[in-house]
Amino acid sequence: MSECKLDHSQEDVRTKYESQLEFLPEDMNFLFEQFFTKEHTQDLLNEVFHLLKKYDLVSEEERNARNNRLYLVLKNV
C-alpha cells in the first residue's frame, strides 16, 4: 500500500468500513464495533483506513494479508 499524507478521522474509517462490510470476514464485525467505541491515534486510524481502502478489489493473497493485519490491530486495541 502506498503512503498517504491525509489524516483520516474515525468517521472516515467508519464510512470506509461500512462500504467494505459485505466483503470483510463476518467475525471481524464485532471487533470493528469495539474499535469504534474507543479513541485511537492518528497513525492507527490511518492504517486501518488504508487496510480497508479498495479491500473489495484486491487479490485473495492481498486480502489475506490485510485480514491478518486487521485482526492483529483490532484484537490489540
mmCIF file of the N, C-alpha and C atoms, coordinates in Angstrom:
data_MODEL
# 
_entry.id   MODEL 
# 
loop_
_atom_site.group_PDB 
_atom_site.id 
_atom_site.type_symbol 
_atom_site.label_atom_id 
_atom_site.label_alt_id 
_atom_site.label_comp_id 
_atom_site.label_asym_id 
_atom_site.label_entity_id 
_atom_site.label_seq_id 
_atom_site.pdbx_PDB_ins_code 
_atom_site.Cartn_x 
_atom_site.Cartn_y 
_atom_site.Cartn_z 
_atom_site.occupancy 
_atom_site.B_iso_or_equiv 
_atom_site.pdbx_formal_charge 
_atom_site.auth_seq_id 
_atom_site.auth_comp_id 
_atom_site.auth_asym_id 
_atom_site.auth_atom_id 
_atom_site.pdbx_PDB_model_num 
ATOM 1   N N  . MET A 1 1  ? 0.841   -1.178  0.000  1.00 0.00 ? 1  MET A N  1 
ATOM 2   C CA . MET A 1 1  ? 0.000   0.000   0.000  1.00 0.00 ? 1  MET A CA 1 
ATOM 3   C C  . MET A 1 1  ? 0.883   1.237   0.000  1.00 0.00 ? 1  MET A C  1 
ATOM 4   N N  . SER A 1 2  ? 0.449   2.220   -0.711 1.00 0.00 ? 2  SER A N  1 
ATOM 5   C CA . SER A 1 2  ? 1.224   3.442   -0.774 1.00 0.00 ? 2  SER A CA 1 
ATOM 6   C C  . SER A 1 2  ? 0.905   4.325   0.427  1.00 0.00 ? 2  SER A C  1 
ATOM 7   N N  . GLU A 1 3  ? 1.868   5.167   0.767  1.00 0.00 ? 3  GLU A N  1 
ATOM 8   C CA . GLU A 1 3  ? 1.679   6.088   1.876  1.00 0.00 ? 3  GLU A CA 1 
ATOM 9   C C  . GLU A 1 3  ? 0.783   7.235   1.441  1.00 0.00 ? 3  GLU A C  1 
ATOM 10  N N  . CYS A 1 4  ? -0.066  7.650   2.358  1.00 0.00 ? 4  CYS A N  1 
ATOM 11  C CA . CYS A 1 4  ? -0.989  8.748   2.095  1.00 0.00 ? 4  CYS A CA 1 
ATOM 12  C C  . CYS A 1 4  ? -0.679  9.854   3.087  1.00 0.00 ? 4  CYS A C  1 
ATOM 13  N N  . LYS A 1 5  ? -0.716  11.068  2.635  1.00 0.00 ? 5  LYS A N  1 
ATOM 14  C CA . LYS A 1 5  ? -0.418  12.198  3.503  1.00 0.00 ? 5  LYS A CA 1 
ATOM 15  C C  . LYS A 1 5  ? -1.660  12.739  4.209  1.00 0.00 ? 5  LYS A C  1 
ATOM 16  N N  . LEU A 1 6  ? -2.828  12.199  3.900  1.00 0.00 ? 6  LEU A N  1 
ATOM 17  C CA . LEU A 1 6  ? -4.056  12.655  4.540  1.00 0.00 ? 6  LEU A CA 1 
ATOM 18  C C  . LEU A 1 6  ? -4.259  11.948  5.866  1.00 0.00 ? 6  LEU A C  1 
ATOM 19  N N  . ASP A 1 7  ? -4.764  12.703  6.843  1.00 0.00 ? 7  ASP A N  1 
ATOM 20  C CA . ASP A 1 7  ? -5.163  12.096  8.097  1.00 0.00 ? 7  ASP A CA 1 
ATOM 21  C C  . ASP A 1 7  ? -6.647  11.787  8.014  1.00 0.00 ? 7  ASP A C  1 
ATOM 22  N N  . HIS A 1 8  ? -7.005  10.597  8.432  1.00 0.00 ? 8  HIS A N  1 
ATOM 23  C CA . HIS A 1 8  ? -8.394  10.150  8.352  1.00 0.00 ? 8  HIS A CA 1 
ATOM 24  C C  . HIS A 1 8  ? -9.010  10.146  9.745  1.00 0.00 ? 8  HIS A C  1 
ATOM 25  N N  . SER A 1 9  ? -10.205 10.676  9.840  1.00 0.00 ? 9  SER A N  1 
ATOM 26  C CA . SER A 1 9  ? -10.917 10.720  11.117 1.00 0.00 ? 9  SER A CA 1 
ATOM 27  C C  . SER A 1 9  ? -11.523 9.356   11.418 1.00 0.00 ? 9  SER A C  1 
ATOM 28  N N  . GLN A 1 10 ? -11.993 9.205   12.636 1.00 0.00 ? 10 GLN A N  1 
ATOM 29  C CA . GLN A 1 10 ? -12.678 7.962   12.993 1.00 0.00 ? 10 GLN A CA 1 
ATOM 30  C C  . GLN A 1 10 ? -13.926 7.807   12.126 1.00 0.00 ? 10 GLN A C  1 
ATOM 31  N N  . GLU A 1 11 ? -14.580 8.907   11.813 1.00 0.00 ? 11 GLU A N  1 
ATOM 32  C CA . GLU A 1 11 ? -15.763 8.853   10.949 1.00 0.00 ? 11 GLU A CA 1 
ATOM 33  C C  . GLU A 1 11 ? -15.382 8.392   9.538  1.00 0.00 ? 11 GLU A C  1 
ATOM 34  N N  . ASP A 1 12 ? -14.240 8.850   9.029  1.00 0.00 ? 12 ASP A N  1 
ATOM 35  C CA . ASP A 1 12 ? -13.750 8.378   7.725  1.00 0.00 ? 12 ASP A CA 1 
ATOM 36  C C  . ASP A 1 12 ? -13.545 6.861   7.745  1.00 0.00 ? 12 ASP A C  1 
ATOM 37  N N  . VAL A 1 13 ? -12.949 6.387   8.829  1.00 0.00 ? 13 VAL A N  1 
ATOM 38  C CA . VAL A 1 13 ? -12.683 4.955   8.948  1.00 0.00 ? 13 VAL A CA 1 
ATOM 39  C C  . VAL A 1 13 ? -13.999 4.185   9.011  1.00 0.00 ? 13 VAL A C  1 
ATOM 40  N N  . ARG A 1 14 ? -14.948 4.702   9.777  1.00 0.00 ? 14 ARG A N  1 
ATOM 41  C CA . ARG A 1 14 ? -16.256 4.032   9.883  1.00 0.00 ? 14 ARG A CA 1 
ATOM 42  C C  . ARG A 1 14 ? -16.951 3.980   8.518  1.00 0.00 ? 14 ARG A C  1 
ATOM 43  N N  . THR A 1 15 ? -16.916 5.071   7.790  1.00 0.00 ? 15 THR A N  1 
ATOM 44  C CA . THR A 1 15 ? -17.539 5.123   6.466  1.00 0.00 ? 15 THR A CA 1 
ATOM 45  C C  . THR A 1 15 ? -16.885 4.116   5.528  1.00 0.00 ? 15 THR A C  1 
ATOM 46  N N  . LYS A 1 16 ? -15.554 4.064   5.570  1.00 0.00 ? 16 LYS A N  1 
ATOM 47  C CA . LYS A 1 16 ? -14.836 3.103   4.721  1.00 0.00 ? 16 LYS A CA 1 
ATOM 48  C C  . LYS A 1 16 ? -15.173 1.674   5.145  1.00 0.00 ? 16 LYS A C  1 
ATOM 49  N N  . TYR A 1 17 ? -15.222 1.438   6.440  1.00 0.00 ? 17 TYR A N  1 
ATOM 50  C CA . TYR A 1 17 ? -15.602 0.112   6.956  1.00 0.00 ? 17 TYR A CA 1 
ATOM 51  C C  . TYR A 1 17 ? -16.988 -0.275  6.449  1.00 0.00 ? 17 TYR A C  1 
ATOM 52  N N  . GLU A 1 18 ? -17.938 0.624   6.574  1.00 0.00 ? 18 GLU A N  1 
ATOM 53  C CA . GLU A 1 18 ? -19.308 0.322   6.147  1.00 0.00 ? 18 GLU A CA 1 
ATOM 54  C C  . GLU A 1 18 ? -19.385 0.044   4.647  1.00 0.00 ? 18 GLU A C  1 
ATOM 55  N N  . SER A 1 19 ? -18.546 0.713   3.869  1.00 0.00 ? 19 SER A N  1 
ATOM 56  C CA . SER A 1 19 ? -18.560 0.484   2.423  1.00 0.00 ? 19 SER A CA 1 
ATOM 57  C C  . SER A 1 19 ? -17.947 -0.871  2.046  1.00 0.00 ? 19 SER A C  1 
ATOM 58  N N  . GLN A 1 20 ? -17.137 -1.427  2.934  1.00 0.00 ? 20 GLN A N  1 
ATOM 59  C CA . GLN A 1 20 ? -16.465 -2.709  2.653  1.00 0.00 ? 20 GLN A CA 1 
ATOM 60  C C  . GLN A 1 20 ? -17.027 -3.856  3.485  1.00 0.00 ? 20 GLN A C  1 
ATOM 61  N N  . LEU A 1 21 ? -17.992 -3.569  4.317  1.00 0.00 ? 21 LEU A N  1 
ATOM 62  C CA . LEU A 1 21 ? -18.533 -4.534  5.274  1.00 0.00 ? 21 LEU A CA 1 
ATOM 63  C C  . LEU A 1 21 ? -18.907 -5.871  4.645  1.00 0.00 ? 21 LEU A C  1 
ATOM 64  N N  . GLU A 1 22 ? -19.557 -5.849  3.512  1.00 0.00 ? 22 GLU A N  1 
ATOM 65  C CA . GLU A 1 22 ? -20.013 -7.106  2.906  1.00 0.00 ? 22 GLU A CA 1 
ATOM 66  C C  . GLU A 1 22 ? -18.859 -7.984  2.417  1.00 0.00 ? 22 GLU A C  1 
ATOM 67  N N  . PHE A 1 23 ? -17.662 -7.425  2.283  1.00 0.00 ? 23 PHE A N  1 
ATOM 68  C CA . PHE A 1 23 ? -16.507 -8.180  1.792  1.00 0.00 ? 23 PHE A CA 1 
ATOM 69  C C  . PHE A 1 23 ? -15.606 -8.683  2.923  1.00 0.00 ? 23 PHE A C  1 
ATOM 70  N N  . LEU A 1 24 ? -15.800 -8.137  4.124  1.00 0.00 ? 24 LEU A N  1 
ATOM 71  C CA . LEU A 1 24 ? -14.960 -8.498  5.263  1.00 0.00 ? 24 LEU A CA 1 
ATOM 72  C C  . LEU A 1 24 ? -15.445 -9.789  5.916  1.00 0.00 ? 24 LEU A C  1 
ATOM 73  N N  . PRO A 1 25 ? -14.536 -10.519 6.573  1.00 0.00 ? 25 PRO A N  1 
ATOM 74  C CA . PRO A 1 25 ? -14.967 -11.716 7.307  1.00 0.00 ? 25 PRO A CA 1 
ATOM 75  C C  . PRO A 1 25 ? -16.010 -11.321 8.365  1.00 0.00 ? 25 PRO A C  1 
ATOM 76  N N  . GLU A 1 26 ? -17.035 -12.130 8.491  1.00 0.00 ? 26 GLU A N  1 
ATOM 77  C CA . GLU A 1 26 ? -18.141 -11.811 9.395  1.00 0.00 ? 26 GLU A CA 1 
ATOM 78  C C  . GLU A 1 26 ? -17.695 -11.660 10.851 1.00 0.00 ? 26 GLU A C  1 
ATOM 79  N N  . ASP A 1 27 ? -16.730 -12.472 11.266 1.00 0.00 ? 27 ASP A N  1 
ATOM 80  C CA . ASP A 1 27 ? -16.284 -12.395 12.659 1.00 0.00 ? 27 ASP A CA 1 
ATOM 81  C C  . ASP A 1 27 ? -15.492 -11.126 12.975 1.00 0.00 ? 27 ASP A C  1 
ATOM 82  N N  . MET A 1 28 ? -15.200 -10.333 11.971 1.00 0.00 ? 28 MET A N  1 
ATOM 83  C CA . MET A 1 28 ? -14.491 -9.076  12.171 1.00 0.00 ? 28 MET A CA 1 
ATOM 84  C C  . MET A 1 28 ? -15.454 -7.947  12.578 1.00 0.00 ? 28 MET A C  1 
ATOM 85  N N  . ASN A 1 29 ? -16.741 -8.130  12.323 1.00 0.00 ? 29 ASN A N  1 
ATOM 86  C CA . ASN A 1 29 ? -17.725 -7.076  12.595 1.00 0.00 ? 29 ASN A CA 1 
ATOM 87  C C  . ASN A 1 29 ? -17.723 -6.644  14.058 1.00 0.00 ? 29 ASN A C  1 
ATOM 88  N N  . PHE A 1 30 ? -17.764 -7.607  14.968 1.00 0.00 ? 30 PHE A N  1 
ATOM 89  C CA . PHE A 1 30 ? -17.772 -7.293  16.388 1.00 0.00 ? 30 PHE A CA 1 
ATOM 90  C C  . PHE A 1 30 ? -16.495 -6.552  16.787 1.00 0.00 ? 30 PHE A C  1 
ATOM 91  N N  . LEU A 1 31 ? -15.362 -6.983  16.248 1.00 0.00 ? 31 LEU A N  1 
ATOM 92  C CA . LEU A 1 31 ? -14.090 -6.324  16.558 1.00 0.00 ? 31 LEU A CA 1 
ATOM 93  C C  . LEU A 1 31 ? -14.103 -4.871  16.098 1.00 0.00 ? 31 LEU A C  1 
ATOM 94  N N  . PHE A 1 32 ? -14.676 -4.613  14.930 1.00 0.00 ? 32 PHE A N  1 
ATOM 95  C CA . PHE A 1 32 ? -14.780 -3.237  14.459 1.00 0.00 ? 32 PHE A CA 1 
ATOM 96  C C  . PHE A 1 32 ? -15.717 -2.418  15.341 1.00 0.00 ? 32 PHE A C  1 
ATOM 97  N N  . GLU A 1 33 ? -16.818 -3.002  15.753 1.00 0.00 ? 33 GLU A N  1 
ATOM 98  C CA . GLU A 1 33 ? -17.741 -2.265  16.615 1.00 0.00 ? 33 GLU A CA 1 
ATOM 99  C C  . GLU A 1 33 ? -17.058 -1.891  17.928 1.00 0.00 ? 33 GLU A C  1 
ATOM 100 N N  . GLN A 1 34 ? -16.258 -2.774  18.464 1.00 0.00 ? 34 GLN A N  1 
ATOM 101 C CA . GLN A 1 34 ? -15.473 -2.451  19.662 1.00 0.00 ? 34 GLN A CA 1 
ATOM 102 C C  . GLN A 1 34 ? -14.458 -1.348  19.355 1.00 0.00 ? 34 GLN A C  1 
ATOM 103 N N  . PHE A 1 35 ? -13.820 -1.443  18.220 1.00 0.00 ? 35 PHE A N  1 
ATOM 104 C CA . PHE A 1 35 ? -12.824 -0.457  17.795 1.00 0.00 ? 35 PHE A CA 1 
ATOM 105 C C  . PHE A 1 35 ? -13.425 0.950   17.773 1.00 0.00 ? 35 PHE A C  1 
ATOM 106 N N  . PHE A 1 36 ? -14.640 1.062   17.268 1.00 0.00 ? 36 PHE A N  1 
ATOM 107 C CA . PHE A 1 36 ? -15.260 2.373   17.122 1.00 0.00 ? 36 PHE A CA 1 
ATOM 108 C C  . PHE A 1 36 ? -15.756 2.965   18.437 1.00 0.00 ? 36 PHE A C  1 
ATOM 109 N N  . THR A 1 37 ? -15.723 2.204   19.507 1.00 0.00 ? 37 THR A N  1 
ATOM 110 C CA . THR A 1 37 ? -16.144 2.747   20.799 1.00 0.00 ? 37 THR A CA 1 
ATOM 111 C C  . THR A 1 37 ? -15.002 3.443   21.530 1.00 0.00 ? 37 THR A C  1 
ATOM 112 N N  . LYS A 1 38 ? -13.800 3.371   20.990 1.00 0.00 ? 38 LYS A N  1 
ATOM 113 C CA . LYS A 1 38 ? -12.614 3.930   21.651 1.00 0.00 ? 38 LYS A CA 1 
ATOM 114 C C  . LYS A 1 38 ? -11.964 5.002   20.792 1.00 0.00 ? 38 LYS A C  1 
ATOM 115 N N  . GLU A 1 39 ? -11.145 5.808   21.452 1.00 0.00 ? 39 GLU A N  1 
ATOM 116 C CA . GLU A 1 39 ? -10.319 6.790   20.755 1.00 0.00 ? 39 GLU A CA 1 
ATOM 117 C C  . GLU A 1 39 ? -9.024  6.107   20.306 1.00 0.00 ? 39 GLU A C  1 
ATOM 118 N N  . HIS A 1 40 ? -8.507  6.525   19.143 1.00 0.00 ? 40 HIS A N  1 
ATOM 119 C CA . HIS A 1 40 ? -7.286  5.914   18.617 1.00 0.00 ? 40 HIS A CA 1 
ATOM 120 C C  . HIS A 1 40 ? -6.332  6.977   18.107 1.00 0.00 ? 40 HIS A C  1 
ATOM 121 N N  . THR A 1 41 ? -5.066  6.601   18.025 1.00 0.00 ? 41 THR A N  1 
ATOM 122 C CA . THR A 1 41 ? -4.063  7.524   17.497 1.00 0.00 ? 41 THR A CA 1 
ATOM 123 C C  . THR A 1 41 ? -4.321  7.769   16.016 1.00 0.00 ? 41 THR A C  1 
ATOM 124 N N  . GLN A 1 42 ? -3.821  8.878   15.540 1.00 0.00 ? 42 GLN A N  1 
ATOM 125 C CA . GLN A 1 42 ? -3.973  9.199   14.126 1.00 0.00 ? 42 GLN A CA 1 
ATOM 126 C C  . GLN A 1 42 ? -3.312  8.143   13.255 1.00 0.00 ? 42 GLN A C  1 
ATOM 127 N N  . ASP A 1 43 ? -2.157  7.672   13.667 1.00 0.00 ? 43 ASP A N  1 
ATOM 128 C CA . ASP A 1 43 ? -1.450  6.639   12.892 1.00 0.00 ? 43 ASP A CA 1 
ATOM 129 C C  . ASP A 1 43 ? -2.289  5.372   12.761 1.00 0.00 ? 43 ASP A C  1 
ATOM 130 N N  . LEU A 1 44 ? -2.933  4.979   13.847 1.00 0.00 ? 44 LEU A N  1 
ATOM 131 C CA . LEU A 1 44 ? -3.756  3.772   13.812 1.00 0.00 ? 44 LEU A CA 1 
ATOM 132 C C  . LEU A 1 44 ? -4.991  3.969   12.933 1.00 0.00 ? 44 LEU A C  1 
ATOM 133 N N  . LEU A 1 45 ? -5.632  5.112   13.043 1.00 0.00 ? 45 LEU A N  1 
ATOM 134 C CA . LEU A 1 45 ? -6.788  5.405   12.180 1.00 0.00 ? 45 LEU A CA 1 
ATOM 135 C C  . LEU A 1 45 ? -6.380  5.373   10.712 1.00 0.00 ? 45 LEU A C  1 
ATOM 136 N N  . ASN A 1 46 ? -5.258  5.978   10.397 1.00 0.00 ? 46 ASN A N  1 
ATOM 137 C CA . ASN A 1 46 ? -4.782  5.982   9.010  1.00 0.00 ? 46 ASN A CA 1 
ATOM 138 C C  . ASN A 1 46 ? -4.481  4.569   8.522  1.00 0.00 ? 46 ASN A C  1 
ATOM 139 N N  . GLU A 1 47 ? -3.849  3.770   9.377  1.00 0.00 ? 47 GLU A N  1 
ATOM 140 C CA . GLU A 1 47 ? -3.510  2.399   8.976  1.00 0.00 ? 47 GLU A CA 1 
ATOM 141 C C  . GLU A 1 47 ? -4.774  1.583   8.686  1.00 0.00 ? 47 GLU A C  1 
ATOM 142 N N  . VAL A 1 48 ? -5.752  1.649   9.578  1.00 0.00 ? 48 VAL A N  1 
ATOM 143 C CA . VAL A 1 48 ? -6.978  0.878   9.386  1.00 0.00 ? 48 VAL A CA 1 
ATOM 144 C C  . VAL A 1 48 ? -7.707  1.364   8.137  1.00 0.00 ? 48 VAL A C  1 
ATOM 145 N N  . PHE A 1 49 ? -7.750  2.677   7.932  1.00 0.00 ? 49 PHE A N  1 
ATOM 146 C CA . PHE A 1 49 ? -8.395  3.206   6.731  1.00 0.00 ? 49 PHE A CA 1 
ATOM 147 C C  . PHE A 1 49 ? -7.764  2.611   5.479  1.00 0.00 ? 49 PHE A C  1 
ATOM 148 N N  . HIS A 1 50 ? -6.444  2.586   5.441  1.00 0.00 ? 50 HIS A N  1 
ATOM 149 C CA . HIS A 1 50 ? -5.765  2.102   4.230  1.00 0.00 ? 50 HIS A CA 1 
ATOM 150 C C  . HIS A 1 50 ? -5.838  0.585   4.070  1.00 0.00 ? 50 HIS A C  1 
ATOM 151 N N  . LEU A 1 51 ? -5.984  -0.134  5.165  1.00 0.00 ? 51 LEU A N  1 
ATOM 152 C CA . LEU A 1 51 ? -6.223  -1.574  5.059  1.00 0.00 ? 51 LEU A CA 1 
ATOM 153 C C  . LEU A 1 51 ? -7.597  -1.850  4.460  1.00 0.00 ? 51 LEU A C  1 
ATOM 154 N N  . LEU A 1 52 ? -8.540  -0.965  4.739  1.00 0.00 ? 52 LEU A N  1 
ATOM 155 C CA . LEU A 1 52 ? -9.899  -1.128  4.207  1.00 0.00 ? 52 LEU A CA 1 
ATOM 156 C C  . LEU A 1 52 ? -10.062 -0.578  2.788  1.00 0.00 ? 52 LEU A C  1 
ATOM 157 N N  . LYS A 1 53 ? -9.221  0.375   2.433  1.00 0.00 ? 53 LYS A N  1 
ATOM 158 C CA . LYS A 1 53 ? -9.345  1.036   1.130  1.00 0.00 ? 53 LYS A CA 1 
ATOM 159 C C  . LYS A 1 53 ? -9.204  0.030   -0.008 1.00 0.00 ? 53 LYS A C  1 
ATOM 160 N N  . LYS A 1 54 ? -10.196 0.012   -0.886 1.00 0.00 ? 54 LYS A N  1 
ATOM 161 C CA . LYS A 1 54 ? -10.230 -0.881  -2.048 1.00 0.00 ? 54 LYS A CA 1 
ATOM 162 C C  . LYS A 1 54 ? -10.079 -2.355  -1.668 1.00 0.00 ? 54 LYS A C  1 
ATOM 163 N N  . TYR A 1 55 ? -10.499 -2.684  -0.455 1.00 0.00 ? 55 TYR A N  1 
ATOM 164 C CA . TYR A 1 55 ? -10.440 -4.062  0.036  1.00 0.00 ? 55 TYR A CA 1 
ATOM 165 C C  . TYR A 1 55 ? -11.148 -5.018  -0.924 1.00 0.00 ? 55 TYR A C  1 
ATOM 166 N N  . ASP A 1 56 ? -12.271 -4.577  -1.451 1.00 0.00 ? 56 ASP A N  1 
ATOM 167 C CA . ASP A 1 56 ? -13.065 -5.417  -2.344 1.00 0.00 ? 56 ASP A CA 1 
ATOM 168 C C  . ASP A 1 56 ? -12.381 -5.690  -3.676 1.00 0.00 ? 56 ASP A C  1 
ATOM 169 N N  . LEU A 1 57 ? -11.373 -4.914  -4.025 1.00 0.00 ? 57 LEU A N  1 
ATOM 170 C CA . LEU A 1 57 ? -10.730 -5.038  -5.334 1.00 0.00 ? 57 LEU A CA 1 
ATOM 171 C C  . LEU A 1 57 ? -9.394  -5.777  -5.313 1.00 0.00 ? 57 LEU A C  1 
ATOM 172 N N  . VAL A 1 58 ? -8.864  -6.036  -4.123 1.00 0.00 ? 58 VAL A N  1 
ATOM 173 C CA . VAL A 1 58 ? -7.542  -6.650  -4.050 1.00 0.00 ? 58 VAL A CA 1 
ATOM 174 C C  . VAL A 1 58 ? -7.607  -8.158  -4.270 1.00 0.00 ? 58 VAL A C  1 
ATOM 175 N N  . SER A 1 59 ? -6.455  -8.735  -4.581 1.00 0.00 ? 59 SER A N  1 
ATOM 176 C CA . SER A 1 59 ? -6.366  -10.183 -4.795 1.00 0.00 ? 59 SER A CA 1 
ATOM 177 C C  . SER A 1 59 ? -6.620  -10.925 -3.485 1.00 0.00 ? 59 SER A C  1 
ATOM 178 N N  . GLU A 1 60 ? -6.898  -12.199 -3.593 1.00 0.00 ? 60 GLU A N  1 
ATOM 179 C CA . GLU A 1 60 ? -7.120  -13.041 -2.406 1.00 0.00 ? 60 GLU A CA 1 
ATOM 180 C C  . GLU A 1 60 ? -5.897  -13.026 -1.497 1.00 0.00 ? 60 GLU A C  1 
ATOM 181 N N  . GLU A 1 61 ? -4.727  -13.074 -2.092 1.00 0.00 ? 61 GLU A N  1 
ATOM 182 C CA . GLU A 1 61 ? -3.484  -13.059 -1.315 1.00 0.00 ? 61 GLU A CA 1 
ATOM 183 C C  . GLU A 1 61 ? -3.352  -11.743 -0.535 1.00 0.00 ? 61 GLU A C  1 
ATOM 184 N N  . GLU A 1 62 ? -3.616  -10.629 -1.204 1.00 0.00 ? 62 GLU A N  1 
ATOM 185 C CA . GLU A 1 62 ? -3.550  -9.323  -0.551 1.00 0.00 ? 62 GLU A CA 1 
ATOM 186 C C  . GLU A 1 62 ? -4.640  -9.202  0.517  1.00 0.00 ? 62 GLU A C  1 
ATOM 187 N N  . ARG A 1 63 ? -5.811  -9.732  0.241  1.00 0.00 ? 63 ARG A N  1 
ATOM 188 C CA . ARG A 1 63 ? -6.915  -9.686  1.210  1.00 0.00 ? 63 ARG A CA 1 
ATOM 189 C C  . ARG A 1 63 ? -6.534  -10.472 2.472  1.00 0.00 ? 63 ARG A C  1 
ATOM 190 N N  . ASN A 1 64 ? -5.914  -11.627 2.310  1.00 0.00 ? 64 ASN A N  1 
ATOM 191 C CA . ASN A 1 64 ? -5.476  -12.417 3.464  1.00 0.00 ? 64 ASN A CA 1 
ATOM 192 C C  . ASN A 1 64 ? -4.444  -11.656 4.292  1.00 0.00 ? 64 ASN A C  1 
ATOM 193 N N  . ALA A 1 65 ? -3.525  -10.991 3.622  1.00 0.00 ? 65 ALA A N  1 
ATOM 194 C CA . ALA A 1 65 ? -2.519  -10.198 4.331  1.00 0.00 ? 65 ALA A CA 1 
ATOM 195 C C  . ALA A 1 65 ? -3.188  -9.054  5.097  1.00 0.00 ? 65 ALA A C  1 
ATOM 196 N N  . ARG A 1 66 ? -4.139  -8.394  4.460  1.00 0.00 ? 66 ARG A N  1 
ATOM 197 C CA . ARG A 1 66 ? -4.853  -7.299  5.135  1.00 0.00 ? 66 ARG A CA 1 
ATOM 198 C C  . ARG A 1 66 ? -5.674  -7.833  6.305  1.00 0.00 ? 66 ARG A C  1 
ATOM 199 N N  . ASN A 1 67 ? -6.324  -8.980  6.118  1.00 0.00 ? 67 ASN A N  1 
ATOM 200 C CA . ASN A 1 67 ? -7.097  -9.573  7.215  1.00 0.00 ? 67 ASN A CA 1 
ATOM 201 C C  . ASN A 1 67 ? -6.198  -9.854  8.410  1.00 0.00 ? 67 ASN A C  1 
ATOM 202 N N  . ASN A 1 68 ? -5.039  -10.429 8.159  1.00 0.00 ? 68 ASN A N  1 
ATOM 203 C CA . ASN A 1 68 ? -4.108  -10.731 9.248  1.00 0.00 ? 68 ASN A CA 1 
ATOM 204 C C  . ASN A 1 68 ? -3.737  -9.471  10.008 1.00 0.00 ? 68 ASN A C  1 
ATOM 205 N N  . ARG A 1 69 ? -3.441  -8.407  9.283  1.00 0.00 ? 69 ARG A N  1 
ATOM 206 C CA . ARG A 1 69 ? -3.066  -7.150  9.923  1.00 0.00 ? 69 ARG A CA 1 
ATOM 207 C C  . ARG A 1 69 ? -4.261  -6.541  10.663 1.00 0.00 ? 69 ARG A C  1 
ATOM 208 N N  . LEU A 1 70 ? -5.446  -6.583  10.058 1.00 0.00 ? 70 LEU A N  1 
ATOM 209 C CA . LEU A 1 70 ? -6.637  -6.049  10.721 1.00 0.00 ? 70 LEU A CA 1 
ATOM 210 C C  . LEU A 1 70 ? -6.929  -6.811  12.010 1.00 0.00 ? 70 LEU A C  1 
ATOM 211 N N  . TYR A 1 71 ? -6.859  -8.137  11.979 1.00 0.00 ? 71 TYR A N  1 
ATOM 212 C CA . TYR A 1 71 ? -7.084  -8.921  13.194 1.00 0.00 ? 71 TYR A CA 1 
ATOM 213 C C  . TYR A 1 71 ? -6.073  -8.536  14.276 1.00 0.00 ? 71 TYR A C  1 
ATOM 214 N N  . LEU A 1 72 ? -4.825  -8.386  13.889 1.00 0.00 ? 72 LEU A N  1 
ATOM 215 C CA . LEU A 1 72 ? -3.789  -8.021  14.832 1.00 0.00 ? 72 LEU A CA 1 
ATOM 216 C C  . LEU A 1 72 ? -4.109  -6.668  15.486 1.00 0.00 ? 72 LEU A C  1 
ATOM 217 N N  . VAL A 1 73 ? -4.476  -5.697  14.681 1.00 0.00 ? 73 VAL A N  1 
ATOM 218 C CA . VAL A 1 73 ? -4.810  -4.357  15.178 1.00 0.00 ? 73 VAL A CA 1 
ATOM 219 C C  . VAL A 1 73 ? -6.065  -4.398  16.035 1.00 0.00 ? 73 VAL A C  1 
ATOM 220 N N  . LEU A 1 74 ? -7.123  -4.990  15.526 1.00 0.00 ? 74 LEU A N  1 
ATOM 221 C CA . LEU A 1 74 ? -8.419  -4.941  16.205 1.00 0.00 ? 74 LEU A CA 1 
ATOM 222 C C  . LEU A 1 74 ? -8.442  -5.722  17.521 1.00 0.00 ? 74 LEU A C  1 
ATOM 223 N N  . LYS A 1 75 ? -7.661  -6.760  17.616 1.00 0.00 ? 75 LYS A N  1 
ATOM 224 C CA . LYS A 1 75 ? -7.646  -7.566  18.843 1.00 0.00 ? 75 LYS A CA 1 
ATOM 225 C C  . LYS A 1 75 ? -6.725  -6.978  19.891 1.00 0.00 ? 75 LYS A C  1 
ATOM 226 N N  . ASN A 1 76 ? -5.940  -5.976  19.523 1.00 0.00 ? 76 ASN A N  1 
ATOM 227 C CA . ASN A 1 76 ? -4.961  -5.418  20.464 1.00 0.00 ? 76 ASN A CA 1 
ATOM 228 C C  . ASN A 1 76 ? -5.191  -3.944  20.767 1.00 0.00 ? 76 ASN A C  1 
ATOM 229 N N  . VAL A 1 77 ? -6.393  -3.468  20.537 1.00 0.00 ? 77 VAL A N  1 
ATOM 230 C CA . VAL A 1 77 ? -6.691  -2.061  20.879 1.00 0.00 ? 77 VAL A CA 1 
ATOM 231 C C  . VAL A 1 77 ? -7.646  -2.008  22.055 1.00 0.00 ? 77 VAL A C  1 
# 
